[in-house]
Each structure stands twice: as structure tokens, then as C-alpha cells.
Amino acid sequence: MSGATEVREMVSEILYGGEWPDDEVSLPPHQQPGSPATNGGLTRSEQLISNDLIQIYRITSPHVREPEQHKRLASAIHSCQSGLQSRVLRRDYPNYWMSTPGSLERDADREKERWGSSLG
């Protein structure tokens, strides 16, 4: 099970009685992300994901009653954070941390499409 799937399952279990709501679930707003130079190497899109993981933890953890459930939630969030970390490593050290050929360029193009001229 992926970290993202595990996070969704845990949030569903903790906040919604085990069943994900049909309505779109939204998190509180967070600050506009900055440039990779000021965000630990994360792109703006990755920073949004990182912020959402933090918000999920802050919203969900007060509702956790069992220590084992808390461990599972933290582990699932850490799994997602590891994925973000590996993206930074592959970008910053492409000769050591290999990626699928062309994937770094595709990611950069998607980031430019999403953020346009606002990239720092």
C-alpha cells in the first residue's frame, strides 16, 4: 500500500468512521509556496503536497485514541514525505540518484505549465 493510500485510509478511519466522505474534503488554506531555494529544494507543487501532509497530521492526530493508530498515521505520512525527498535528490544529483529517462524534464515542464511566470 502506498503512503498516500495509507494516509487516506487512516484519515477515513479516524475522522469519518472508516468511510471516505462523498463530498470533497478540503484542508485549511496554507501559505503560498516559495521557490525551491527557500523550500528545501521542493518545487512549488511539491511544497503544496508537503503542506497538505502537515495539515492532515494536525487535523487528524488530536482524534487518534490508540497509540498503534498514531504510529500508523505517522508512518504513512513519513512514507509520503520520503517520496518528496527522493524527488529532490533525483533532481539535485541526477548522476547518482537515477530517474526514468526524460522524467526530470517532464516534471520541470509540468511545473512551468502549472505556475507559469511566477516561478522564482
N, CA, C and O atoms as a Tinker XYZ file with bonds, in Angstrom:
   480  protein
     1  N      0.853000   -1.163000    0.000000    73     2
     2  CA     0.000000    0.000000    0.000000    64     1     3
     3  C      0.908000    1.237000    0.000000    63     2     4     5
     4  O      1.879000    1.300000    0.753000    81     3
     5  N      0.590000    2.200000   -0.832000    73     3     6
     6  CA     1.391000    3.415000   -0.892000    64     5     7
     7  C      1.119000    4.289000    0.325000    63     6     8     9
     8  O      0.104000    4.135000    1.004000    81     7
     9  N      2.042000    5.207000    0.588000    73     7    10
    10  CA     1.860000    6.130000    1.707000    64     9    11
    11  C      0.590000    6.944000    1.557000    63    10    12    13
    12  O     -0.137000    7.149000    2.529000    81    11
    13  N      0.316000    7.414000    0.340000    73    11    14
    14  CA    -0.875000    8.236000    0.116000    64    13    15
    15  C     -2.148000    7.445000    0.391000    63    14    16    17
    16  O     -3.089000    7.964000    0.992000    81    15
    17  N     -2.178000    6.199000   -0.045000    73    15    18
    18  CA    -3.340000    5.345000    0.201000    64    17    19
    19  C     -3.502000    5.091000    1.693000    63    18    20    21
    20  O     -4.614000    5.107000    2.221000    81    19
    21  N     -2.381000    4.857000    2.365000    73    19    22
    22  CA    -2.413000    4.619000    3.808000    64    21    23
    23  C     -2.892000    5.867000    4.553000    63    22    24    25
    24  O     -3.668000    5.759000    5.503000    81    23
    25  N     -2.437000    7.050000    4.131000    73    23    26
    26  CA    -2.886000    8.288000    4.775000    64    25    27
    27  C     -4.393000    8.438000    4.613000    63    26    28    29
    28  O     -5.096000    8.734000    5.579000    81    27
    29  N     -4.888000    8.237000    3.406000    73    27    30
    30  CA    -6.324000    8.375000    3.159000    64    29    31
    31  C     -7.121000    7.375000    4.015000    63    30    32    33
    32  O     -8.150000    7.719000    4.595000    81    31
    33  N     -6.627000    6.151000    4.077000    73    31    34
    34  CA    -7.306000    5.122000    4.870000    64    33    35
    35  C     -7.322000    5.509000    6.348000    63    34    36    37
    36  O     -8.340000    5.350000    7.022000    81    35
    37  N     -6.196000    6.017000    6.853000    73    35    38
    38  CA    -6.118000    6.407000    8.256000    64    37    39
    39  C     -7.040000    7.589000    8.562000    63    38    40    41
    40  O     -7.763000    7.569000    9.558000    81    39
    41  N     -7.016000    8.622000    7.705000    73    39    42
    42  CA    -7.871000    9.789000    7.918000    64    41    43
    43  C     -9.333000    9.365000    7.873000    63    42    44    45
    44  O    -10.143000    9.823000    8.679000    81    43
    45  N     -9.666000    8.494000    6.934000    73    43    46
    46  CA   -11.030000    7.989000    6.822000    64    45    47
    47  C    -11.442000    7.274000    8.105000    63    46    48    49
    48  O    -12.543000    7.471000    8.619000    81    47
    49  N    -10.549000    6.455000    8.602000    73    47    50
    50  CA   -10.821000    5.686000    9.815000    64    49    51
    51  C    -10.967000    6.600000   11.036000    63    50    52    53
    52  O    -11.872000    6.418000   11.850000    81    51
    53  N    -10.068000    7.585000   11.155000    73    51    54
    54  CA   -10.027000    8.439000   12.347000    64    53    55
    55  C    -11.138000    9.479000   12.348000    63    54    56    57
    56  O    -11.798000    9.680000   13.367000    81    55
    57  N    -11.348000   10.134000   11.226000    73    55    58
    58  CA   -12.291000   11.256000   11.192000    64    57    59
    59  C    -13.677000   10.909000   10.670000    63    58    60    61
    60  O    -14.652000   11.568000   11.032000    81    59
    61  N    -13.785000    9.877000    9.818000    73    59    62
    62  CA   -15.047000    9.642000    9.131000    64    61    63
    63  C    -15.633000    8.251000    9.380000    63    62    64    65
    64  O    -16.436000    7.768000    8.581000    81    63
    65  N    -15.248000    7.613000   10.462000    73    63    66
    66  CA   -15.828000    6.326000   10.811000    64    65    67
    67  C    -15.519000    5.215000    9.829000    63    66    68    69
    68  O    -16.283000    4.255000    9.727000    81    67
    69  N    -14.423000    5.321000    9.109000    73    67    70
    70  CA   -13.981000    4.261000    8.216000    64    69    71
    71  C    -14.386000    4.410000    6.774000    63    70    72    73
    72  O    -13.921000    3.648000    5.926000    81    71
    73  N    -15.231000    5.359000    6.468000    73    71    74
    74  CA   -15.688000    5.534000    5.091000    64    73    75
    75  C    -15.409000    6.954000    4.620000    63    74    76    77
    76  O    -15.865000    7.919000    5.233000    81    75
    77  N    -14.660000    7.076000    3.530000    73    75    78
    78  CA   -14.314000    8.386000    2.990000    64    77    79
    79  C    -15.583000    9.095000    2.531000    63    78    80    81
    80  O    -16.410000    8.488000    1.850000    81    79
    81  N    -15.755000   10.375000    2.893000    73    79    82
    82  CA   -16.989000   11.083000    2.520000    64    81    83
    83  C    -17.111000   11.293000    1.016000    63    82    84    85
    84  O    -16.114000   11.427000    0.306000    81    83
    85  N    -18.356000   11.319000    0.547000    73    83    86
    86  CA   -18.598000   11.547000   -0.878000    64    85    87
    87  C    -18.250000   12.973000   -1.277000    63    86    88    89
    88  O    -17.800000   13.216000   -2.397000    81    87
    89  N    -18.458000   13.914000   -0.365000    73    87    90
    90  CA   -18.140000   15.312000   -0.651000    64    89    91
    91  C    -16.630000   15.503000   -0.668000    63    90    92    93
    92  O    -15.881000   14.763000   -0.031000    81    91
    93  N    -16.208000   16.509000   -1.410000    73    91    94
    94  CA   -14.781000   16.845000   -1.461000    64    93    95
    95  C    -14.330000   17.331000   -0.089000    63    94    96    97
    96  O    -14.937000   18.232000    0.490000    81    95
    97  N    -13.269000   16.733000    0.424000    73    95    98
    98  CA   -12.727000   17.127000    1.718000    64    97    99
    99  C    -11.652000   18.171000    1.458000    63    98   100   101
   100  O    -10.745000   17.949000    0.657000    81    99
   101  N    -11.756000   19.316000    2.139000    73    99   102
   102  CA   -10.739000   20.342000    1.936000    64   101   103
   103  C    -10.000000   20.596000    3.237000    63   102   104   105
   104  O    -10.540000   20.419000    4.329000    81   103
   105  N     -8.760000   21.012000    3.093000    73   103   106
   106  CA    -7.926000   21.335000    4.235000    64   105   107
   107  C     -7.880000   22.838000    4.409000    63   106   108   109
   108  O     -8.178000   23.577000    3.470000    81   107
   109  N     -7.515000   23.303000    5.586000    73   107   110
   110  CA    -7.381000   24.749000    5.775000    64   109   111
   111  C     -6.344000   25.316000    4.805000    63   110   112   113
   112  O     -5.409000   24.615000    4.416000    81   111
   113  N     -6.504000   26.573000    4.416000    73   111   114
   114  CA    -5.538000   27.168000    3.487000    64   113   115
   115  C     -4.160000   27.280000    4.127000    63   114   116   117
   116  O     -4.032000   27.391000    5.347000    81   115
   117  N     -3.144000   27.249000    3.292000    73   115   118
   118  CA    -1.786000   27.422000    3.771000    64   117   119
   119  C     -1.098000   28.489000    2.931000    63   118   120   121
   120  O     -1.633000   28.948000    1.922000    81   119
   121  N      0.078000   28.868000    3.360000    73   119   122
   122  CA     0.789000   29.929000    2.667000    64   121   123
   123  C      1.143000   29.521000    1.246000    63   122   124   125
   124  O      1.337000   28.343000    0.943000    81   123
   125  N      1.221000   30.525000    0.386000    73   123   126
   126  CA     1.659000   30.300000   -0.990000    64   125   127
   127  C      3.101000   29.804000   -0.957000    63   126   128   129
   128  O      3.941000   30.418000   -0.299000    81   127
   129  N      3.405000   28.725000   -1.641000    73   127   130
   130  CA     4.773000   28.209000   -1.596000    64   129   131
   131  C      5.748000   29.146000   -2.304000    63   130   132   133
   132  O      5.374000   29.879000   -3.220000    81   131
   133  N      6.977000   29.108000   -1.871000    73   131   134
   134  CA     8.044000   29.910000   -2.474000    64   133   135
   135  C      8.827000   29.109000   -3.496000    63   134   136   137
   136  O      8.317000   28.149000   -4.074000    81   135
   137  N     10.048000   29.504000   -3.711000    73   135   138
   138  CA    10.892000   28.831000   -4.696000    64   137   139
   139  C     11.614000   27.648000   -4.059000    63   138   140   141
   140  O     11.717000   27.581000   -2.834000    81   139
   141  N     12.119000   26.705000   -4.875000    73   139   142
   142  CA    12.871000   25.578000   -4.319000    64   141   143
   143  C     14.050000   26.009000   -3.448000    63   142   144   145
   144  O     14.409000   25.313000   -2.499000    81   143
   145  N     14.649000   27.154000   -3.768000    73   143   146
   146  CA    15.792000   27.626000   -2.987000    64   145   147
   147  C     15.410000   27.928000   -1.537000    63   146   148   149
   148  O     16.251000   27.839000   -0.643000    81   147
   149  N     14.145000   28.286000   -1.302000    73   147   150
   150  CA    13.709000   28.615000    0.059000    64   149   151
   151  C     12.853000   27.520000    0.679000    63   150   152   153
   152  O     12.373000   27.685000    1.801000    81   151
   153  N     12.648000   26.406000   -0.017000    73   151   154
   154  CA    11.783000   25.326000    0.478000    64   153   155
   155  C     12.487000   23.978000    0.479000    63   154   156   157
   156  O     11.873000   22.959000    0.162000    81   155
   157  N     13.756000   23.958000    0.828000    73   155   158
   158  CA    14.466000   22.687000    0.933000    64   157   159
   159  C     14.588000   21.937000   -0.377000    63   158   160   161
   160  O     14.755000   20.718000   -0.374000    81   159
   161  N     14.510000   22.637000   -1.490000    73   159   162
   162  CA    14.636000   22.000000   -2.790000    64   161   163
   163  C     13.338000   21.527000   -3.391000    63   162   164   165
   164  O     13.329000   21.042000   -4.522000    81   163
   165  N     12.229000   21.654000   -2.664000    73   163   166
   166  CA    10.933000   21.237000   -3.195000    64   165   167
   167  C     10.436000   22.248000   -4.224000    63   166   168   169
   168  O     10.597000   23.456000   -4.048000    81   167
   169  N      9.838000   21.751000   -5.285000    73   167   170
   170  CA     9.178000   22.645000   -6.233000    64   169   171
   171  C      7.935000   23.204000   -5.556000    63   170   172   173
   172  O      7.568000   22.754000   -4.471000    81   171
   173  N      7.298000   24.156000   -6.170000    73   171   174
   174  CA     6.085000   24.730000   -5.588000    64   173   175
   175  C      4.990000   23.671000   -5.443000    63   174   176   177
   176  O      4.299000   23.628000   -4.425000    81   175
   177  N      4.838000   22.840000   -6.433000    73   175   178
   178  CA     3.821000   21.781000   -6.354000    64   177   179
   179  C      4.125000   20.806000   -5.224000    63   178   180   181
   180  O      3.225000   20.401000   -4.487000    81   179
   181  N      5.387000   20.432000   -5.088000    73   179   182
   182  CA     5.774000   19.519000   -4.014000    64   181   183
   183  C      5.590000   20.175000   -2.652000    63   182   184   185
   184  O      5.239000   19.503000   -1.683000    81   183
   185  N      5.826000   21.493000   -2.569000    73   183   186
   186  CA     5.631000   22.202000   -1.310000    64   185   187
   187  C      4.158000   22.181000   -0.902000    63   186   188   189
   188  O      3.842000   22.048000    0.281000    81   187
   189  N      3.259000   22.312000   -1.879000    73   187   190
   190  CA     1.829000   22.229000   -1.573000    64   189   191
   191  C      1.486000   20.862000   -0.978000    63   190   192   193
   192  O      0.730000   20.772000   -0.011000    81   191
   193  N      2.037000   19.817000   -1.554000    73   191   194
   194  CA     1.804000   18.457000   -1.039000    64   193   195
   195  C      2.364000   18.343000    0.377000    63   194   196   197
   196  O      1.706000   17.810000    1.270000    81   195
   197  N      3.571000   18.842000    0.573000    73   195   198
   198  CA     4.187000   18.804000    1.897000    64   197   199
   199  C      3.330000   19.545000    2.919000    63   198   200   201
   200  O      3.118000   19.055000    4.028000    81   199
   201  N      2.840000   20.718000    2.548000    73   199   202
   202  CA     1.969000   21.488000    3.439000    64   201   203
   203  C      0.688000   20.717000    3.756000    63   202   204   205
   204  O      0.229000   20.717000    4.899000    81   203
   205  N      0.112000   20.060000    2.749000    73   203   206
   206  CA    -1.107000   19.282000    2.969000    64   205   207
   207  C     -0.862000   18.124000    3.935000    63   206   208   209
   208  O     -1.713000   17.819000    4.770000    81   207
   209  N      0.306000   17.477000    3.821000    73   207   210
   210  CA     0.622000   16.381000    4.745000    64   209   211
   211  C      0.690000   16.896000    6.182000    63   210   212   213
   212  O      0.214000   16.236000    7.106000    81   211
   213  N      1.277000   18.061000    6.363000    73   211   214
   214  CA     1.361000   18.657000    7.699000    64   213   215
   215  C     -0.036000   18.982000    8.215000    63   214   216   217
   216  O     -0.351000   18.716000    9.375000    81   215
   217  N     -0.873000   19.556000    7.352000    73   215   218
   218  CA    -2.240000   19.893000    7.756000    64   217   219
   219  C     -3.040000   18.642000    8.097000    63   218   220   221
   220  O     -3.800000   18.632000    9.066000    81   219
   221  N     -2.872000   17.592000    7.307000    73   219   222
   222  CA    -3.572000   16.331000    7.589000    64   221   223
   223  C     -3.191000   15.833000    8.976000    63   222   224   225
   224  O     -4.053000   15.431000    9.756000    81   223
   225  N     -1.908000   15.862000    9.277000    73   223   226
   226  CA    -1.466000   15.402000   10.588000    64   225   227
   227  C     -2.049000   16.270000   11.699000    63   226   228   229
   228  O     -2.543000   15.750000   12.700000    81   227
   229  N     -1.996000   17.587000   11.528000    73   227   230
   230  CA    -2.502000   18.500000   12.563000    64   229   231
   231  C     -4.002000   18.331000   12.802000    63   230   232   233
   232  O     -4.470000   18.432000   13.937000    81   231
   233  N     -4.743000   18.077000   11.744000    73   231   234
   234  CA    -6.191000   17.921000   11.877000    64   233   235
   235  C     -6.547000   16.552000   12.455000    63   234   236   237
   236  O     -7.462000   16.437000   13.271000    81   235
   237  N     -5.835000   15.535000   12.038000    73   235   238
   238  CA    -6.189000   14.163000   12.370000    64   237   239
   239  C     -5.649000   13.696000   13.713000    63   238   240   241
   240  O     -6.356000   13.009000   14.450000    81   239
   241  N     -4.408000   14.054000   14.049000    73   239   242
   242  CA    -3.777000   13.474000   15.241000    64   241   243
   243  C     -4.526000   13.729000   16.548000    63   242   244   245
   244  O     -4.499000   12.856000   17.417000    81   243
   245  N     -5.200000   14.881000   16.745000    73   243   246
   246  CA    -5.936000   15.038000   18.011000    64   245   247
   247  C     -7.080000   14.034000   18.182000    63   246   248   249
   248  O     -7.555000   13.821000   19.298000    81   247
   249  N     -7.518000   13.425000   17.094000    73   247   250
   250  CA    -8.630000   12.475000   17.147000    64   249   251
   251  C     -8.164000   11.035000   17.336000    63   250   252   253
   252  O     -8.986000   10.136000   17.515000    81   251
   253  N     -6.860000   10.814000   17.297000    73   251   254
   254  CA    -6.316000    9.466000   17.443000    64   253   255
   255  C     -6.343000    9.074000   18.916000    63   254   256   257
   256  O     -5.844000    9.804000   19.773000    81   255
   257  N     -6.918000    7.938000   19.194000    73   255   258
   258  CA    -7.043000    7.481000   20.585000    64   257   259
   259  C     -6.072000    6.351000   20.921000    63   258   260   261
   260  O     -5.683000    6.193000   22.078000    81   259
   261  N     -5.687000    5.583000   19.941000    73   259   262
   262  CA    -4.848000    4.410000   20.184000    64   261   263
   263  C     -3.421000    4.667000   19.715000    63   262   264   265
   264  O     -3.222000    5.187000   18.617000    81   263
   265  N     -2.414000    4.309000   20.532000    73   263   266
   266  CA    -1.018000    4.520000   20.140000    64   265   267
   267  C     -0.656000    3.834000   18.816000    63   266   268   269
   268  O      0.106000    4.381000   18.018000    81   267
   269  N     -1.196000    2.655000   18.591000    73   267   270
   270  CA    -0.882000    1.942000   17.344000    64   269   271
   271  C     -1.428000    2.683000   16.125000    63   270   272   273
   272  O     -0.785000    2.725000   15.076000    81   271
   273  N     -2.600000    3.258000   16.267000    73   271   274
   274  CA    -3.194000    4.030000   15.181000    64   273   275
   275  C     -2.343000    5.281000   14.902000    63   274   276   277
   276  O     -2.153000    5.659000   13.746000    81   275
   277  N     -1.841000    5.908000   15.951000    73   275   278
   278  CA    -0.980000    7.084000   15.792000    64   277   279
   279  C      0.300000    6.707000   15.058000    63   278   280   281
   280  O      0.760000    7.455000   14.195000    81   279
   281  N      0.875000    5.568000   15.389000    73   279   282
   282  CA     2.093000    5.097000   14.702000    64   281   283
   283  C      1.820000    4.869000   13.218000    63   282   284   285
   284  O      2.632000    5.232000   12.367000    81   283
   285  N      0.670000    4.264000   12.913000    73   283   286
   286  CA     0.323000    4.009000   11.509000    64   285   287
   287  C      0.156000    5.309000   10.734000    63   286   288   289
   288  O      0.622000    5.422000    9.601000    81   287
   289  N     -0.512000    6.298000   11.344000    73   287   290
   290  CA    -0.706000    7.585000   10.694000    64   289   291
   291  C      0.635000    8.258000   10.436000    63   290   292   293
   292  O      0.893000    8.715000    9.323000    81   291
   293  N      1.486000    8.324000   11.445000    73   291   294
   294  CA     2.797000    8.954000   11.286000    64   293   295
   295  C      3.629000    8.228000   10.244000    63   294   296   297
   296  O      4.309000    8.871000    9.444000    81   295
   297  N      3.589000    6.915000   10.235000    73   295   298
   298  CA     4.345000    6.123000    9.271000    64   297   299
   299  C      3.868000    6.387000    7.843000    63   298   300   301
   300  O      4.684000    6.509000    6.929000    81   299
   301  N      2.562000    6.474000    7.652000    73   299   302
   302  CA     2.011000    6.734000    6.320000    64   301   303
   303  C      2.425000    8.120000    5.826000    63   302   304   305
   304  O      2.789000    8.282000    4.661000    81   303
   305  N      2.370000    9.104000    6.697000    73   303   306
   306  CA     2.775000   10.462000    6.315000    64   305   307
   307  C      4.265000   10.492000    6.021000    63   306   308   309
   308  O      4.688000   11.134000    5.059000    81   307
   309  N      5.065000    9.813000    6.824000    73   307   310
   310  CA     6.505000    9.764000    6.573000    64   309   311
   311  C      6.828000    9.074000    5.252000    63   310   312   313
   312  O      7.795000    9.436000    4.582000    81   311
   313  N      6.037000    8.099000    4.883000    73   311   314
   314  CA     6.224000    7.431000    3.595000    64   313   315
   315  C      6.027000    8.420000    2.441000    63   314   316   317
   316  O      6.790000    8.419000    1.476000    81   315
   317  N      5.008000    9.255000    2.551000    73   315   318
   318  CA     4.771000   10.282000    1.524000    64   317   319
   319  C      5.907000   11.299000    1.515000    63   318   320   321
   320  O      6.357000   11.721000    0.449000    81   319
   321  N      6.368000   11.691000    2.694000    73   319   322
   322  CA     7.466000   12.647000    2.774000    64   321   323
   323  C      8.740000   12.070000    2.171000    63   322   324   325
   324  O      9.517000   12.802000    1.558000    81   323
   325  N      8.964000   10.780000    2.333000    73   323   326
   326  CA    10.133000   10.136000    1.718000    64   325   327
   327  C     10.083000   10.233000    0.200000    63   326   328   329
   328  O     11.105000   10.441000   -0.453000    81   327
   329  N      8.883000   10.081000   -0.354000    73   327   330
   330  CA     8.733000   10.234000   -1.800000    64   329   331
   331  C      9.117000   11.625000   -2.263000    63   330   332   333
   332  O      9.763000   11.782000   -3.299000    81   331
   333  N      8.721000   12.641000   -1.498000    73   331   334
   334  CA     9.097000   14.015000   -1.840000    64   333   335
   335  C     10.611000   14.196000   -1.736000    63   334   336   337
   336  O     11.221000   14.837000   -2.592000    81   335
   337  N     11.211000   13.638000   -0.698000    73   335   338
   338  CA    12.659000   13.757000   -0.531000    64   337   339
   339  C     13.413000   13.122000   -1.695000    63   338   340   341
   340  O     14.413000   13.663000   -2.168000    81   339
   341  N     12.933000   11.988000   -2.146000    73   339   342
   342  CA    13.633000   11.308000   -3.245000    64   341   343
   343  C     13.553000   12.119000   -4.538000    63   342   344   345
   344  O     14.467000   12.062000   -5.361000    81   343
   345  N     12.473000   12.870000   -4.721000    73   343   346
   346  CA    12.362000   13.723000   -5.918000    64   345   347
   347  C     13.433000   14.812000   -5.897000    63   346   348   349
   348  O     14.028000   15.123000   -6.928000    81   347
   349  N     13.677000   15.393000   -4.714000    73   347   350
   350  CA    14.711000   16.430000   -4.589000    64   349   351
   351  C     16.078000   15.822000   -4.894000    63   350   352   353
   352  O     16.867000   16.406000   -5.636000    81   351
   353  N     16.354000   14.668000   -4.330000    73   351   354
   354  CA    17.650000   14.015000   -4.575000    64   353   355
   355  C     17.855000   13.701000   -6.052000    63   354   356   357
   356  O     18.940000   13.923000   -6.589000    81   355
   357  N     16.816000   13.185000   -6.714000    73   355   358
   358  CA    16.961000   12.860000   -8.140000    64   357   359
   359  C     17.202000   14.108000   -8.971000    63   358   360   361
   360  O     17.948000   14.062000   -9.949000    81   359
   361  N     16.584000   15.222000   -8.599000    73   359   362
   362  CA    16.795000   16.474000   -9.334000    64   361   363
   363  C     18.182000   17.045000   -9.079000    63   362   364   365
   364  O     18.871000   17.470000  -10.006000    81   363
   365  N     18.586000   17.050000   -7.802000    73   363   366
   366  CA    19.861000   17.678000   -7.432000    64   365   367
   367  C     21.074000   16.810000   -7.761000    63   366   368   369
   368  O     22.161000   17.334000   -8.005000    81   367
   369  N     20.899000   15.505000   -7.769000    73   367   370
   370  CA    22.012000   14.586000   -8.030000    64   369   371
   371  C     21.609000   13.543000   -9.075000    63   370   372   373
   372  O     21.584000   12.348000   -8.781000    81   371
   373  N     21.293000   13.995000  -10.297000    73   371   374
   374  CA    20.768000   13.066000  -11.304000    64   373   375
   375  C     21.767000   11.985000  -11.740000    63   374   376   377
   376  O     21.354000   10.947000  -12.256000    81   375
   377  N     23.053000   12.209000  -11.545000    73   375   378
   378  CA    24.038000   11.198000  -11.940000    64   377   379
   379  C     24.192000   10.110000  -10.887000    63   378   380   381
   380  O     24.786000    9.066000  -11.160000    81   379
   381  N     23.668000   10.340000   -9.693000    73   379   382
   382  CA    23.769000    9.350000   -8.631000    64   381   383
   383  C     22.423000    8.701000   -8.344000    63   382   384   385
   384  O     22.339000    7.479000   -8.222000    81   383
   385  N     21.370000    9.502000   -8.235000    73   383   386
   386  CA    20.022000    9.007000   -7.976000    64   385   387
   387  C     19.271000    9.015000   -9.303000    63   386   388   389
   388  O     18.695000   10.031000   -9.693000    81   387
   389  N     19.279000    7.895000   -9.981000    73   387   390
   390  CA    18.763000    7.803000  -11.345000    64   389   391
   391  C     17.243000    7.923000  -11.408000    63   390   392   393
   392  O     16.526000    7.542000  -10.483000    81   391
   393  N     16.785000    8.460000  -12.520000    73   391   394
   394  CA    15.361000    8.590000  -12.817000    64   393   395
   395  C     15.095000    7.964000  -14.173000    63   394   396   397
   396  O     16.019000    7.696000  -14.940000    81   395
   397  N     13.837000    7.735000  -14.456000    73   395   398
   398  CA    13.455000    7.264000  -15.781000    64   397   399
   399  C     13.879000    8.320000  -16.791000    63   398   400   401
   400  O     13.653000    9.508000  -16.564000    81   399
   401  N     14.490000    7.914000  -17.904000    73   399   402
   402  CA    14.936000    8.901000  -18.888000    64   401   403
   403  C     13.810000    9.866000  -19.286000    63   402   404   405
   404  O     12.709000    9.445000  -19.643000    81   403
   405  N     14.109000   11.151000  -19.216000    73   403   406
   406  CA    13.157000   12.189000  -19.601000    64   405   407
   407  C     12.193000   12.611000  -18.505000    63   406   408   409
   408  O     11.474000   13.596000  -18.672000    81   407
   409  N     12.158000   11.885000  -17.376000    73   407   410
   410  CA    11.163000   12.197000  -16.346000    64   409   411
   411  C     11.437000   13.531000  -15.659000    63   410   412   413
   412  O     10.497000   14.246000  -15.312000    81   411
   413  N     12.696000   13.875000  -15.457000    73   411   414
   414  CA    13.004000   15.159000  -14.819000    64   413   415
   415  C     12.572000   16.325000  -15.708000    63   414   416   417
   416  O     12.074000   17.340000  -15.220000    81   415
   417  N     12.766000   16.167000  -17.003000    73   415   418
   418  CA    12.352000   17.212000  -17.939000    64   417   419
   419  C     10.835000   17.341000  -17.979000    63   418   420   421
   420  O     10.301000   18.450000  -18.010000    81   419
   421  N     10.138000   16.198000  -17.976000    73   419   422
   422  CA     8.668000   16.228000  -17.971000    64   421   423
   423  C      8.152000   16.888000  -16.697000    63   422   424   425
   424  O      7.213000   17.684000  -16.742000    81   423
   425  N      8.766000   16.558000  -15.564000    73   423   426
   426  CA     8.362000   17.187000  -14.304000    64   425   427
   427  C      8.571000   18.693000  -14.356000    63   426   428   429
   428  O      7.705000   19.454000  -13.923000    81   427
   429  N      9.710000   19.131000  -14.880000    73   427   430
   430  CA    10.005000   20.568000  -14.974000    64   429   431
   431  C      8.999000   21.260000  -15.896000    63   430   432   433
   432  O      8.544000   22.366000  -15.605000    81   431
   433  N      8.652000   20.605000  -17.007000    73   431   434
   434  CA     7.663000   21.187000  -17.932000    64   433   435
   435  C      6.297000   21.319000  -17.266000    63   434   436   437
   436  O      5.625000   22.339000  -17.427000    81   435
   437  N      5.883000   20.301000  -16.522000    73   435   438
   438  CA     4.590000   20.357000  -15.819000    64   437   439
   439  C      4.593000   21.476000  -14.778000    63   438   440   441
   440  O      3.595000   22.175000  -14.601000    81   439
   441  N      5.709000   21.634000  -14.102000    73   439   442
   442  CA     5.809000   22.686000  -13.093000    64   441   443
   443  C      5.689000   24.066000  -13.749000    63   442   444   445
   444  O      5.020000   24.952000  -13.216000    81   443
   445  N      6.333000   24.245000  -14.894000    73   443   446
   446  CA     6.247000   25.523000  -15.616000    64   445   447
   447  C      4.825000   25.773000  -16.112000    63   446   448   449
   448  O      4.338000   26.902000  -16.053000    81   447
   449  N      4.159000   24.729000  -16.600000    73   447   450
   450  CA     2.772000   24.875000  -17.059000    64   449   451
   451  C      1.863000   25.292000  -15.915000    63   450   452   453
   452  O      0.984000   26.137000  -16.082000    81   451
   453  N      2.082000   24.696000  -14.758000    73   451   454
   454  CA     1.209000   24.985000  -13.617000    64   453   455
   455  C      1.436000   26.387000  -13.061000    63   454   456   457
   456  O      0.476000   27.093000  -12.755000    81   455
   457  N      2.679000   26.790000  -12.929000    73   455   458
   458  CA     2.985000   28.036000  -12.246000    64   457   459
   459  C      3.356000   29.172000  -13.197000    63   458   460   461
   460  O      3.388000   30.331000  -12.782000    81   459
   461  N      3.637000   28.862000  -14.464000    73   459   462
   462  CA     3.947000   29.892000  -15.438000    64   461   463
   463  C      5.081000   30.799000  -15.028000    63   462   464   465
   464  O      6.111000   30.338000  -14.537000    81   463
   465  N      4.894000   32.080000  -15.229000    73   463   466
   466  CA     5.959000   33.049000  -14.995000    64   465   467
   467  C      6.167000   33.350000  -13.510000    63   466   468   469
   468  O      7.068000   34.110000  -13.155000    81   467
   469  N      5.346000   32.761000  -12.642000    73   467   470
   470  CA     5.500000   33.053000  -11.211000    64   469   471
   471  C      6.597000   32.222000  -10.559000    63   470   472   473
   472  O      6.845000   32.349000   -9.360000    81   471
   473  N      7.264000   31.362000  -11.354000    73   471   474
   474  CA     8.354000   30.564000  -10.791000    64   473   475
   475  C      9.499000   31.465000  -10.404000    63   474   476   477
   476  O      9.897000   32.362000  -11.147000    81   475
   477  N     10.030000   31.198000   -9.192000    73   475   478
   478  CA    11.123000   32.020000   -8.682000    64   477   479
   479  C     12.474000   31.464000   -8.976000    63   478   480
   480  O     13.483000   32.063000   -8.600000    81   479
